[in-house]
Amino acid sequence: MTTGPRSAEPTPATDGSGAPKVVAEGVLPALRSDPSRDDGRRFVAWLHITAPGRGATPSVRSWCVCGRNLFAAGQRRALALIADHAAHRDVCPSRDQERKAAA
């Protein structure tokens, strides 16, 4: 068992390919688009939550393709923005256009 800081090194892939596995929690790997796997879904809204731990101030940012870009800091405001982000899905004008196109 080592004590003290260690350098971060990529974990080898379990399939033996030698490609590094993404190990950072919450970090998505950059993927190349594969036209054969395109199911038509697109990212519409993002919610980024930072909750650093005890005694630190949590923060939340909510983005949407309709132009929404909101930020909140502090536990009460962060929780309110998370709830508002979830409610926005039902009233977003961009999603409304998407629903009309699908109908």
N, CA, C and O of each residue as an XYZ file, in Angstrom:
412
protein
N       0.847     -1.179      0.000
C       0.000      0.000      0.000
C       0.890      1.240      0.000
O       1.800      1.369      0.819
N       0.610      2.143     -0.930
C       1.415      3.357     -1.008
C       0.725      4.467     -0.244
O      -0.503      4.517     -0.172
N       1.504      5.335      0.311
C       0.949      6.520      0.958
C       1.417      7.730      0.181
O       2.516      7.742     -0.373
N       0.590      8.729      0.147
C       0.948      9.925     -0.601
C       0.372      9.915     -1.992
O      -0.230      8.925     -2.407
N       0.543     10.993     -2.719
C      -0.037     11.112     -4.058
C       0.651     10.192     -5.063
O       1.845      9.911     -4.968
N      -0.145      9.735     -6.030
C       0.366      8.924     -7.134
C      -0.087      9.565     -8.432
O      -1.086     10.283     -8.463
N       0.640      9.306     -9.491
C       0.233      9.862    -10.784
C      -0.928      9.052    -11.331
O      -1.005      7.842    -11.120
N      -1.823      9.717    -12.028
C      -2.957      9.040    -12.644
C      -2.490      8.389    -13.936
O      -1.901      9.046    -14.794
N      -2.751      7.121    -14.068
C      -2.369      6.393    -15.274
C      -3.589      5.704    -15.838
O      -4.439      5.248    -15.073
N      -3.706      5.610    -17.169
C      -4.857      4.932    -17.750
C      -4.861      3.452    -17.386
O      -3.814      2.810    -17.299
N      -6.052      2.936    -17.178
C      -6.217      1.518    -16.901
C      -6.332      0.793    -18.222
O      -7.097      1.229    -19.083
N      -5.591     -0.322    -18.429
C      -5.722     -1.041    -19.691
C      -7.124     -1.609    -19.854
O      -7.783     -1.952    -18.873
N      -7.568     -1.703    -21.084
C      -8.888     -2.255    -21.375
C      -8.929     -3.722    -20.986
O      -7.929     -4.430    -21.106
N     -10.098     -4.185    -20.513
C     -10.229     -5.576    -20.082
C     -10.312     -6.542    -21.256
O     -10.143     -7.747    -21.067
N     -10.566     -6.047    -22.458
C     -10.665     -6.939    -23.616
C      -9.301     -7.249    -24.227
O      -9.208     -7.965    -25.223
N      -8.252     -6.707    -23.625
C      -6.902     -7.002    -24.095
C      -6.470     -6.178    -25.286
O      -5.415     -6.441    -25.864
N      -7.264     -5.176    -25.672
C      -6.915     -4.398    -26.861
C      -5.790     -3.411    -26.591
O      -5.178     -2.901    -27.529
N      -5.512     -3.139    -25.341
C      -4.466     -2.190    -25.010
C      -4.942     -0.755    -25.021
O      -4.192      0.142    -24.637
N      -6.189     -0.509    -25.457
C      -6.728      0.850    -25.459
C      -7.047      1.250    -24.026
O      -7.563      0.434    -23.262
N      -6.748      2.495    -23.645
C      -7.033      2.897    -22.279
C      -8.528      2.962    -22.007
O      -9.312      3.329    -22.882
N      -8.908      2.611    -20.813
C     -10.290      2.650    -20.375
C     -10.513      3.998    -19.690
O      -9.624      4.500    -19.002
N     -11.689      4.579    -19.875
C     -11.988      5.838    -19.218
C     -12.251      5.536    -17.754
O     -13.146      4.757    -17.427
N     -11.475      6.151    -16.876
C     -11.599      5.844    -15.459
C     -12.081      7.029    -14.635
O     -12.436      6.854    -13.470
N     -12.105      8.209    -15.194
C     -12.544      9.376    -14.442
C     -14.055      9.329    -14.287
O     -14.785      9.205    -15.271
N     -14.512      9.426    -13.070
C     -15.935      9.360    -12.803
C     -16.634     10.598    -13.339
O     -16.204     11.720    -13.069
N     -17.704     10.405    -14.095
C     -18.463     11.524    -14.623
C     -17.918     12.117    -15.898
O     -18.485     13.086    -16.404
N     -16.843     11.579    -16.441
C     -16.252     12.100    -17.669
C     -16.575     11.134    -18.799
O     -16.232      9.954    -18.738
N     -17.230     11.641    -19.818
C     -17.584     10.795    -20.950
C     -16.455     10.777    -21.966
O     -15.858     11.818    -22.238
N     -16.151      9.620    -22.531
C     -15.113      9.573    -23.552
C     -15.619     10.212    -24.842
O     -16.818     10.194    -25.119
N     -14.720     10.766    -25.615
C     -15.096     11.334    -26.912
C     -15.289     10.173    -27.879
O     -14.373      9.382    -28.105
N     -16.467     10.079    -28.438
C     -16.774      8.977    -29.349
C     -16.943      9.506    -30.761
O     -17.542     10.560    -30.973
N     -16.423      8.783    -31.703
C     -16.659      9.137    -33.109
C     -18.045      8.649    -33.474
O     -18.475      7.582    -33.037
N     -18.737      9.435    -34.275
C     -20.077      9.006    -34.662
C     -19.977      7.836    -35.621
O     -19.146      7.820    -36.529
N     -20.826      6.875    -35.404
C     -20.895      5.678    -36.234
C     -22.248      5.708    -36.932
O     -23.266      5.439    -36.295
N     -22.289      6.030    -38.235
C     -23.572      6.157    -38.938
C     -24.447      4.913    -38.829
O     -25.673      5.028    -38.860
N     -23.861      3.746    -38.705
C     -24.670      2.532    -38.612
C     -25.352      2.412    -37.257
O     -26.299      1.640    -37.112
N     -24.884      3.164    -36.257
C     -25.479      3.092    -34.923
C     -26.325      4.319    -34.607
O     -26.752      4.472    -33.463
N     -26.582      5.191    -35.563
C     -27.343      6.411    -35.341
C     -28.822      6.066    -35.198
O     -29.444      5.564    -36.135
N     -29.378      6.336    -34.027
C     -30.794      6.057    -33.809
C     -31.646      7.327    -33.859
O     -32.835      7.285    -33.543
N     -31.049      8.453    -34.252
C     -31.787      9.691    -34.419
C     -31.886     10.554    -33.181
O     -32.365     11.686    -33.260
N     -31.445     10.051    -32.039
C     -31.512     10.855    -30.820
C     -30.402     11.896    -30.810
O     -29.300     11.639    -31.295
N     -30.688     13.063    -30.261
C     -29.721     14.153    -30.165
C     -29.765     14.730    -28.760
O     -30.807     14.702    -28.105
N     -28.632     15.254    -28.294
C     -28.610     15.928    -27.004
C     -29.413     17.206    -27.116
O     -29.246     17.970    -28.067
N     -30.279     17.440    -26.151
C     -31.130     18.620    -26.161
C     -30.850     19.493    -24.940
O     -30.817     20.719    -25.050
N     -30.649     18.874    -23.787
C     -30.441     19.633    -22.557
C     -29.373     18.958    -21.707
O     -29.223     17.736    -21.719
N     -28.638     19.777    -20.972
C     -27.564     19.279    -20.115
C     -27.751     19.834    -18.722
O     -28.186     20.972    -18.547
N     -27.421     19.026    -17.733
C     -27.449     19.459    -16.343
C     -26.118     19.068    -15.733
O     -25.782     17.885    -15.687
N     -25.356     20.048    -15.264
C     -24.047     19.782    -14.661
C     -24.140     20.136    -13.181
O     -24.391     21.286    -12.822
N     -23.933     19.132    -12.325
C     -24.029     19.313    -10.880
C     -22.645     19.142    -10.275
O     -21.957     18.159    -10.552
N     -22.234     20.103     -9.444
C     -20.981     20.000     -8.722
C     -21.314     20.022     -7.238
O     -21.807     21.018     -6.709
N     -21.036     18.907     -6.581
C     -21.275     18.794     -5.144
C     -19.959     18.365     -4.505
O     -19.728     17.173     -4.306
N     -19.095     19.328     -4.182
C     -17.730     19.026     -3.770
C     -17.571     18.346     -2.412
O     -16.502     17.796     -2.147
N     -18.547     18.355     -1.564
C     -18.421     17.666     -0.284
C     -18.841     18.540      0.885
O     -19.330     19.657      0.723
N     -18.633     17.995      2.040
C     -19.049     18.648      3.284
C     -18.390     20.017      3.455
O     -17.177     20.163      3.305
N     -19.204     21.000      3.766
C     -18.686     22.330      4.018
C     -18.439     23.168      2.769
O     -18.083     24.341      2.883
N     -18.619     22.592      1.574
C     -18.404     23.326      0.327
C     -19.756     23.631     -0.316
O     -20.748     22.958     -0.034
N     -19.794     24.627     -1.162
C     -21.042     25.064     -1.791
C     -21.300     24.291     -3.080
O     -20.481     24.328     -3.998
N     -22.448     23.581     -3.157
C     -22.786     22.899     -4.413
C     -23.226     23.915     -5.461
O     -23.716     24.993     -5.125
N     -23.049     23.564     -6.728
C     -23.512     24.438     -7.807
C     -24.089     23.588     -8.935
O     -23.746     22.416     -9.091
N     -24.965     24.199     -9.710
C     -25.657     23.515    -10.809
C     -25.731     24.463    -11.988
O     -25.969     25.658    -11.811
N     -25.527     23.938    -13.204
C     -25.719     24.703    -14.431
C     -26.659     23.898    -15.327
O     -26.486     22.691    -15.493
N     -27.648     24.569    -15.898
C     -28.638     23.951    -16.774
C     -28.568     24.623    -18.140
O     -28.744     25.836    -18.255
N     -28.310     23.823    -19.178
C     -28.261     24.328    -20.559
C     -29.320     23.616    -21.384
O     -29.689     22.480    -21.087
N     -29.805     24.284    -22.415
C     -30.752     23.668    -23.350
C     -30.534     24.287    -24.731
O     -30.077     25.425    -24.842
N     -30.860     23.540    -25.772
C     -30.690     24.056    -27.130
C     -31.629     25.226    -27.427
O     -31.423     25.942    -28.406
N     -32.650     25.429    -26.604
C     -33.576     26.543    -26.823
C     -32.969     27.873    -26.378
O     -33.572     28.925    -26.590
N     -31.789     27.842    -25.766
C     -31.134     29.061    -25.320
C     -31.056     29.189    -23.805
O     -30.442     30.126    -23.295
N     -31.648     28.292    -23.106
C     -31.614     28.298    -21.639
C     -30.178     28.100    -21.165
O     -29.481     27.208    -21.648
N     -29.734     28.927    -20.224
C     -28.397     28.805    -19.642
C     -28.480     29.408    -18.238
O     -28.272     30.607    -18.050
N     -28.788     28.559    -17.259
C     -28.997     29.021    -15.892
C     -27.949     28.429    -14.964
O     -27.446     27.330    -15.199
N     -27.625     29.169    -13.906
C     -26.645     28.731    -12.918
C     -27.201     29.003    -11.531
O     -27.850     30.024    -11.303
N     -26.942     28.083    -10.601
C     -27.340     28.293     -9.208
C     -26.244     27.763     -8.304
O     -25.625     26.737     -8.588
N     -26.012     28.481     -7.205
C     -25.038     28.046     -6.205
C     -25.719     28.032     -4.844
O     -26.578     28.867     -4.561
N     -25.333     27.088     -4.013
C     -25.961     26.924     -2.707
C     -26.948     25.785     -2.763
O     -27.567     25.537     -3.798
N     -27.097     25.089     -1.647
C     -27.916     23.883     -1.645
C     -29.365     24.135     -2.045
O     -29.895     23.430     -2.905
N     -30.017     25.127     -1.439
C     -31.424     25.391     -1.734
C     -31.631     25.781     -3.194
O     -32.537     25.276     -3.857
N     -30.786     26.681     -3.689
C     -30.927     27.122     -5.083
C     -30.561     26.024     -6.064
O     -31.188     25.904     -7.117
N     -29.552     25.216     -5.738
C     -29.158     24.113     -6.615
C     -30.287     23.091     -6.741
O     -30.596     22.637     -7.842
N     -30.903     22.730     -5.612
C     -32.022     21.779     -5.657
C     -33.193     22.342     -6.447
O     -33.860     21.609     -7.178
N     -33.449     23.640     -6.307
C     -34.536     24.270     -7.065
C     -34.246     24.246     -8.566
O     -35.153     24.009     -9.363
N     -32.992     24.487     -8.960
C     -32.655     24.474    -10.386
C     -32.725     23.058    -10.953
O     -33.119     22.880    -12.105
N     -32.354     22.060    -10.174
C     -32.474     20.667    -10.632
C     -33.937     20.345    -10.914
O     -34.249     19.753    -11.947
N     -34.832     20.725    -10.015
C     -36.267     20.484    -10.217
C     -36.777     21.270    -11.422
O     -37.572     20.756    -12.209
N     -36.322     22.516    -11.569
C     -36.738     23.351    -12.700
C     -36.252     22.763    -14.027
O     -36.969     22.804    -15.027
N     -35.040     22.219    -14.034
C     -34.490     21.593    -15.246
C     -35.367     20.408    -15.664
O     -35.665     20.238    -16.846
N     -35.775     19.596    -14.695
C     -36.639     18.444    -14.996
C     -37.991     18.913    -15.543
O     -38.519     18.312    -16.479
N     -38.547     19.969    -14.975
C     -39.834     20.491    -15.438
C     -39.711     21.133    -16.826
O     -40.668     21.129    -17.599
N     -38.538     21.679    -17.135
C     -38.315     22.345    -18.423
C     -38.490     21.381    -19.595
O     -38.871     21.799    -20.689
N     -38.217     20.100    -19.374
C     -38.364     19.114    -20.454
C     -39.766     19.125    -21.057
O     -39.934     18.926    -22.260
N     -40.774     19.360    -20.209
C     -42.160     19.325    -20.686
C     -42.595     20.613    -21.378
O     -43.581     20.608    -22.115
N     -41.883     21.712    -21.158
C     -42.313     23.001    -21.714
C     -41.315     23.610    -22.693
O     -41.547     24.710    -23.195
N     -40.221     22.928    -22.973
C     -39.183     23.468    -23.845
C     -39.707     23.660    -25.266
O     -40.248     22.720    -25.850
N     -39.558     24.862    -25.835
C     -40.030     25.094    -27.204
C     -39.295     24.226    -28.229
O     -39.892     23.841    -29.234
N     -38.044     23.916    -28.008
C     -37.305     23.062    -28.949
C     -37.856     21.649    -28.945
O     -37.982     21.035    -30.005
N     -38.185     21.124    -27.785
C     -38.759     19.784    -27.704
C     -40.168     19.773    -28.262
O     -40.608     18.763    -28.810
N     -40.897     20.905    -28.129
C     -42.241     20.999    -28.674
C     -42.187     20.893    -30.196
O     -43.016     20.208    -30.795
N     -41.214     21.565    -30.834
C     -41.037     21.472    -32.284
C     -40.678     20.058    -32.682
O     -41.125     19.571    -33.721
N     -39.871     19.391    -31.866
C     -39.449     18.021    -32.132
C     -40.656     17.083    -32.081
O     -40.784     16.186    -32.914
N     -41.540     17.291    -31.103
C     -42.747     16.459    -30.973
C     -43.670     16.659    -32.164
O     -44.247     15.698    -32.672
N     -43.813     17.924    -32.621
C     -44.680     18.206    -33.767
C     -44.135     17.558    -35.039
O     -44.903     17.056    -35.860
N     -42.829     17.568    -35.202
C     -42.201     16.962    -36.385
C     -42.385     15.447    -36.374
O     -42.537     14.834    -37.431
N     -42.374     14.845    -35.195
C     -42.521     13.392    -35.091
C     -43.958     12.942    -35.334
O     -44.190     11.800    -35.731
N     -44.928     13.835    -35.099
C     -46.342     13.459    -35.219
C     -46.815     13.390    -36.634
O     -47.982     13.086    -36.881
